[in-house]
Amino acid sequence: MLNITLPDGSQRQFPGPVTVAEVAASIGAGLAKAALGGRVEGQLVDTSHTITGDARLAIITAKDADGLDMIRHSTAHLLAYAVKELFPEAQVTIGPVIEHGFYYDFSYSRPFTPDDLAAIEKRMTQLAAKDEPVVRTVMPRDEAVQYFKGLGEHYKAEIIGSIPAGEDVSLYAEGAFTDLCRGPHVPSTGKLKHFKLMKVAGAYWRGDHRNEMLQRVYGTAWASKEDLQQYLTMLEEAEKRDHRKLGRELDLFHIDEHSPGTVFWHPQGWVLWQEVEQYMRRVYRDNGYLEVKGPQILDQGLWEKTGHWDKYRENMFVTESEKRDYALKPMNCPGHILIYKHGIKSYRDLPLRFGEFGQCHRNEPTGGLHGIMRVRAFTQDDGHIFCTEEQIQTEVKAFTTLLQKVYKDFGFTDIIYKLSTRPDKRIGTEESWDRAENALAEGLRASGCDFEYLPGEGAFYGPKIEYTLKDALGRPWQCGTIQVDPNMPERLDAEYVAEDGSRQRPIMLHRAIVGSLERFIGILIEQHAGALPVWLAPVQIAVLNITDAQADYARDVAQMLKNQGFRVDLDLRNEKITYKIREHSMQKRPYILVVGDKERAAGAVAVRARGNQDLGVMSLDAFRDRIASDIALKS
């Protein structure tokens, strides 16, 4: 008898080899209908997979993350199937799953148009309705090469030709379409019901600009109609919140072709930048950090010692002076160690916390640049803590609590915590890894955090915690991190004098809260849809007169508020008051103060709050108290 152990620990027995689909059917008709695949001893497989010995099995449905990935992967194949039916001369290349969907690259004689996309999506729907079985076969590599050459699919033949000789390859067929794929896939096209094609973009074959430009068709697929609609609605809202669009509309910044991947901050944008930076500077000051500043350019030899030259050279900007090679720093940590090493350090000096608003440069590929979210020149709220191994847990707890406070002040309360543990290739003893991982875990627990482990995702020298915030649309943004590093102090010969007089290596904790300030400001703009909280708003108050008769009073009101530290825009233009109110509302000013003859006579202001709220007439003292409270509460 063959024993199948299910996730709940129960077992089912079969007289001989059995498929995943047959096991699902033995449990119930509902599960048999819902089954998309299975996990046999941890390996993801098709429902047609035959189990030949005792095994643990989990049935995969659309409710599982693996099931959703299978739906998306299979929908990519459905896309290729539809393209081949409508455009037989098109050649298919690759079509992987990506976050929220999939894409497939095609070689075709002309660009696909929006009408083409609509026709392809319609054909996909028709093919899915036919509920054709998706069948896996295995073929020797050389035979598969000839098979696809015979179909005119030269890209597929090239992919298969790169597989070692003598190996078999798996093919998946649905109807008249056959594709190379490792799988697994859903059992039939009828499982693919909720999808939409999103856009077409260019992509070089194998990512090499020397190769042919292909057409990449992007799509999304979901387990239910409701999930698909929710995602499309989120995209609509995200488009409204796009920081690039709002950056233009609110006159905050721009990106210029004369310096790609860098940000030109306009006056109002630089006010926002300064508010974020000065807030973080106070965080440093109030939490035991010493602010430092390292140089932009460091000798190549230093980067060789740290290991960055070997691992990161292609992303570094380099320069030369007097026959000596240098690199613009892509990160701040080596500079902080050089500052640490300047002078003898004692165990009494630890923990020693350095913080820097250090500008870094990374030679990111043009295709990866995205507004101010992904740039080549950026500033980090970078910090490094030099401590003993025994101090790690305390430092992690303090850092996590501080990070939570900072995120809350910026409007983020939903945080995901992940602990990345030792990879297969690593340095250090098992005992040192145990201590480091336990210290990070206990630091999180002491801060009241639930977290998940990411096995094997740590750096080769130490584990780390990733802090991911969720924005108003539920999108995750990994910003914060704290990472244990005994390696760089070793490479750069950093020491401290221990209590017994011996020389010891400190542990270096790399830590960041907001990470790149440029990226974080982009996240803030999208989080608040440009309507930034009062304390962050570049202009907090707009003062508007109705006629020239109130111009002097409006000037006095604006000057008084400026003198009290508020950021004020005085608008004395000879325009209708409704026009001026509408324009400042479009600029998302938190408060608009209107002064007419009545307000001037009473020494008051008519107050309008963002969101078209008419708060009525207030004395200047009452308004000042209100906005001061908003700022103090970060509301």
Summary of the structure (lengths in Angstrom):
residues: 635
radius of gyration: 30.1
end to end distance: 66.6
largest distance: 97.7
contacts: 2016
relative contact order: 0.07
helix: 39%
strand: 30%
